[in-house]
Amino acid sequence: MLSLKTILQKFSKNKNSLYYASLMMTSTAAYLLVYKKGQKNPIHTAEQSLDGSEDWLNCITQILDSTPLLKQASLNVVLPGSQYQLFVADKPDVAESEMAAAIKYAAADYINSPLDEVITEYFDIPVQQHGQNKINLVVANKNFVLMVAKVCRQKCHLLKRITIDELAYEDLFLQDHEASLLVVHHPNEQLLVQIVKEGEIYFFRRIRGYDKLDTFAELEIKHGAADGLSLEIQRSLDYFESQLRQAPVKRIYISVQNKHENQLIEQIGENFDVPVLPLKNRLIDELPESDNHAYFPAVGAVQELLYEHSKSAQGDAV
């Protein structure tokens, strides 16, 4: 059975890299960041628009060809939301060695596609309601993932990880011991609300009705959007505290590609006792000189590589 893990094992090469990079894909474009070891700021940045929904091969090839540094780089890839689904599913009651096969068939309860057209992966939920045994189940388009893996293997030194939006944002909080709530949105995609702590997702929701949030006018934000989002945030906080029995979150971060984002953040902030902040503030040292919020999860994907390198370096020093 194919899974994201087995694909990476198939394509990876065990060699050291001089650079770390991430390729982030949204429904409309691809974004590339390249970092040199020991430096916070990216040394290469690139954007490539997607001309058509089926033109991903050309889009990815062009953006990876934008720099020769990738030939010496480890690369993490973030799949576009259109090419995967994330569900909370019952964890199969099987041995760990049989989990990959069991997860594959568990996906049949959640998708309409034939099982031979998807690949699956899962990750654990750190805290659950009493009596539950759930997992987070990722179901991705097999042909798309194989295409991405093949192109990236040709263009970069080491394809390290293929991940998803939710986990890329999670990686921004690898060392946080206190919980944060994120509200993030990419144009033409569903709104994502998730709560993260110590590099783990405790809760996530995809919310419909905000696909065009990036185009909302000032009046739409003032007279509806801010209060609507505040209600969704409060519902998420209530579940986290009452159902999962967790301590209250310490911060709320907002990332919305809208010129009125500051107004949205200010109005939402009036409804909560904890700080409501632009997500950009947390990443300012690692971001390129761009106002495009799609770089935020790209930074997260690189953070996983940098964190892994830091732990390895500390181990060598002991």
C-alpha positions in Angstrom: 0.0 0.0 0.0 1.3 3.4 -0.9 1.5 6.1 1.8 3.2 9.5 2.0 5.9 7.9 4.1 6.7 5.1 1.7 6.9 7.5 -1.2 9.5 9.6 0.7 11.4 6.5 1.5 11.4 5.6 -2.1 12.7 8.9 -3.4 15.0 10.2 -0.6 18.8 10.1 -0.7 20.8 10.0 2.5 23.2 12.8 2.0 23.9 16.1 3.8 22.5 19.3 2.4 23.9 22.9 2.4 20.5 24.6 2.2 17.0 24.1 3.4 14.0 24.9 1.2 10.2 24.6 1.1 7.7 24.6 -1.8 4.2 25.8 -0.8 1.3 25.3 -3.1 -2.1 27.0 -2.9 -5.0 26.6 -5.3 -3.6 29.5 -7.4 0.2 29.5 -7.2 3.4 28.0 -5.9 5.9 29.6 -3.5 9.5 28.7 -2.9 11.8 29.7 0.0 15.5 28.7 0.3 17.5 29.2 3.5 21.2 28.8 4.2 22.2 27.0 7.3 22.7 29.4 10.2 20.8 32.3 8.5 17.2 33.4 9.4 16.4 35.3 6.2 15.7 33.4 3.0 18.5 33.7 0.4 16.1 32.9 -2.5 12.4 33.5 -3.0 10.2 32.7 -6.0 6.5 32.8 -6.9 4.9 31.0 -9.9 1.2 31.4 -10.8 -0.8 28.4 -11.8 -2.1 29.1 -15.3 -4.7 26.3 -15.2 -5.9 23.9 -12.6 -4.3 21.0 -14.5 -1.0 22.8 -15.2 0.8 21.9 -12.0 3.7 20.1 -13.6 4.7 23.2 -15.6 4.2 25.4 -12.6 6.3 23.3 -10.2 9.0 22.8 -12.9 9.4 26.5 -13.5 9.6 27.5 -9.9 12.1 24.8 -9.0 14.2 25.9 -12.0 14.4 29.4 -10.5 17.6 28.6 -8.6 20.5 26.1 -8.8 20.7 26.1 -5.0 18.1 23.4 -4.8 20.7 20.9 -6.1 22.3 21.3 -2.7 19.1 21.7 -0.7 16.8 19.5 1.5 13.2 20.3 0.4 9.9 20.1 2.2 6.7 20.3 0.1 3.3 21.5 1.2 0.4 20.1 -0.9 -2.4 22.4 -2.2 -5.7 22.0 -0.5 -7.3 20.8 -3.7 -5.2 17.7 -3.7 -5.8 16.2 -0.3 -8.5 15.9 2.5 -8.0 15.7 6.2 -10.5 13.9 8.4 -10.8 12.9 12.0 -11.4 9.1 11.9 -11.7 6.1 14.2 -8.3 4.5 14.7 -8.3 0.9 13.5 -7.8 -1.6 16.3 -4.9 -3.4 14.7 -1.2 -3.8 15.3 1.1 -0.9 14.3 2.6 -3.1 11.6 -0.8 -3.4 10.0 -1.9 0.2 10.4 -0.9 1.4 7.0 -3.1 -1.1 5.3 -6.0 -0.6 7.7 -5.9 3.1 7.3 -6.1 2.7 3.6 -9.4 0.9 3.9 -10.7 3.2 6.6 -10.4 6.1 4.1 -13.2 4.4 2.0 -15.7 5.6 4.6 -14.8 9.2 3.9 -14.1 9.6 0.2 -15.8 8.9 -3.1 -12.6 8.1 -5.0 -11.4 4.5 -5.7 -8.8 3.5 -3.2 -6.2 2.8 -5.9 -6.4 6.5 -6.8 -5.4 7.9 -3.4 -2.5 7.5 -0.9 -3.0 7.8 2.8 -1.2 8.8 5.9 -2.3 9.6 9.5 -1.0 11.4 12.6 -2.1 11.1 16.2 -4.3 13.4 18.2 -2.5 14.4 21.4 -5.6 14.7 23.6 -9.1 13.2 23.0 -12.5 13.2 24.5 -13.0 10.5 27.1 -13.6 7.1 25.5 -12.6 8.1 22.0 -9.7 6.7 20.0 -9.4 8.9 16.9 -6.7 9.8 14.4 -6.2 12.5 11.8 -6.4 10.8 8.4 -4.8 12.4 5.3 -6.1 11.2 1.9 -4.2 12.6 -1.1 -4.4 12.3 -4.8 -1.9 9.6 -5.7 -1.0 10.7 -9.2 -0.5 14.3 -8.1 1.8 13.3 -5.2 3.8 11.0 -7.4 4.2 13.7 -10.0 5.4 16.2 -7.3 7.8 13.7 -5.8 9.3 12.8 -9.1 9.9 16.5 -10.2 11.3 17.5 -6.8 13.6 14.5 -6.8 15.0 15.6 -10.1 15.4 19.2 -9.1 16.6 19.1 -5.5 19.3 17.3 -3.5 16.9 15.7 -1.0 13.1 15.5 -0.9 12.7 15.3 2.8 9.0 15.6 3.4 5.6 16.0 1.7 3.2 17.6 4.1 -0.1 19.5 4.3 -1.2 23.0 5.2 -2.3 22.2 8.7 1.0 20.6 9.6 3.0 23.4 8.0 1.3 25.9 10.3 1.8 23.5 13.2 5.6 23.6 12.6 5.6 27.3 13.4 4.9 26.4 17.1 7.3 23.5 17.6 8.7 24.9 20.8 5.6 26.6 22.3 4.5 25.2 25.6 1.3 27.2 25.6 -1.5 26.8 23.2 -2.3 29.2 20.3 -5.3 29.4 18.1 -4.8 30.2 14.4 -7.2 31.6 11.9 -5.7 31.3 8.4 -7.1 31.7 4.9 -5.8 31.3 1.3 -7.8 32.8 -1.6 -10.5 30.5 -3.0 -10.0 28.0 -0.1 -12.0 27.2 3.0 -11.0 29.0 6.2 -8.8 27.0 8.6 -9.1 27.3 12.4 -6.7 25.2 14.5 -5.2 25.1 17.9 -1.6 24.1 18.3 0.8 23.5 21.2 4.4 22.1 21.2 4.3 21.3 17.5 1.0 19.3 17.7 -2.5 19.9 16.4 -5.0 19.6 19.2 -8.0 20.8 17.1 -8.8 21.9 13.6 -11.8 22.9 11.6 -12.3 23.9 7.9 -15.1 26.4 7.8 -17.2 27.1 4.7 -18.6 30.4 3.6 -15.3 32.4 3.8 -13.7 31.3 0.5 -13.7 34.9 -0.7 -12.6 36.4 2.6 -9.6 38.0 0.9 -11.9 40.1 -1.3 -14.2 41.3 1.6 -14.7 45.1 1.6 -14.3 47.2 4.8 -18.0 47.3 5.4 -18.3 43.5 5.0 -15.7 43.0 7.7 -17.2 45.6 10.0 -20.7 44.5 9.6 -20.5 40.7 9.7 -17.2 39.0 9.0 -15.5 40.0 12.2 -18.4 39.0 14.4 -18.9 35.8 12.4 -15.3 34.8 12.8 -15.3 35.7 16.5 -18.2 33.3 16.9 -16.3 30.5 15.2 -13.2 31.2 17.3 -15.3 31.1 20.5 -16.8 27.8 19.5 -13.3 26.4 19.0 -12.1 27.7 22.3 -15.1 26.3 24.2 -14.5 22.8 22.7 -10.8 23.0 23.5 -11.4 24.0 27.1 -14.6 22.1 28.0 -14.4 18.9 25.9 -10.7 18.4 25.8 -10.2 19.9 29.3 -7.2 22.0 28.3 -5.9 25.3 29.7 -7.1 28.4 27.8 -5.1 29.5 24.7 -2.7 32.3 25.3 -2.8 34.0 21.9 -4.9 34.1 18.7 -3.1 34.6 15.4 -4.8 35.8 12.2 -3.6 35.4 8.6 -6.0 36.7 6.0 -4.8 38.0 2.6 -7.0 41.1 2.7 -6.0 44.8 2.7 -8.3 45.3 5.7 -6.7 42.6 7.8 -5.7 45.0 10.5 -9.3 46.1 10.9 -10.4 42.5 11.1 -7.8 41.7 13.7 -8.7 44.8 15.8 -12.4 44.0 15.8 -11.9 40.4 16.6 -9.6 41.5 19.4 -12.4 43.5 21.0 -14.2 40.2 21.6 -11.5 38.3 23.5 -9.4 38.7 26.6 -6.2 37.2 25.1 -4.0 39.0 22.5 -5.2 38.8 18.9 -2.2 39.3 16.6 -1.2 39.2 13.0 0.6 35.9 12.3 3.1 37.8 10.3 4.4 39.3 13.6 5.6 35.9 14.7 7.5 35.2 11.5 8.9 38.6 10.6 12.6 37.5 10.9 12.2 34.5 8.5 9.9 36.1 5.9 10.9 37.4 2.5 10.1 41.0 1.5 6.6 40.1 0.4 3.1 40.8 1.6 1.9 37.4 0.3 0.6 35.3 3.2 1.2 32.1 1.3 4.8 32.3 2.5 3.7 31.8 6.1 3.2 28.0 5.9 6.3 27.9 3.7 8.3 29.2 6.6 6.6 26.6 8.8 7.7 23.8 6.5 11.3 25.0 6.7 11.1 25.4 10.5 10.7 21.6 10.7 14.0 21.2 8.8 15.8 23.8 10.9 14.5 22.4 14.1 15.7 18.9 13.1 19.1 20.3 12.2 19.4 22.2 15.5 18.6 19.0 17.5 21.2 17.1 15.5 23.8 19.8 16.0 23.2 19.8 19.8 23.5 16.1 19.9 26.9 16.2 18.1 28.1 18.8 20.6 27.3 16.7 23.6 
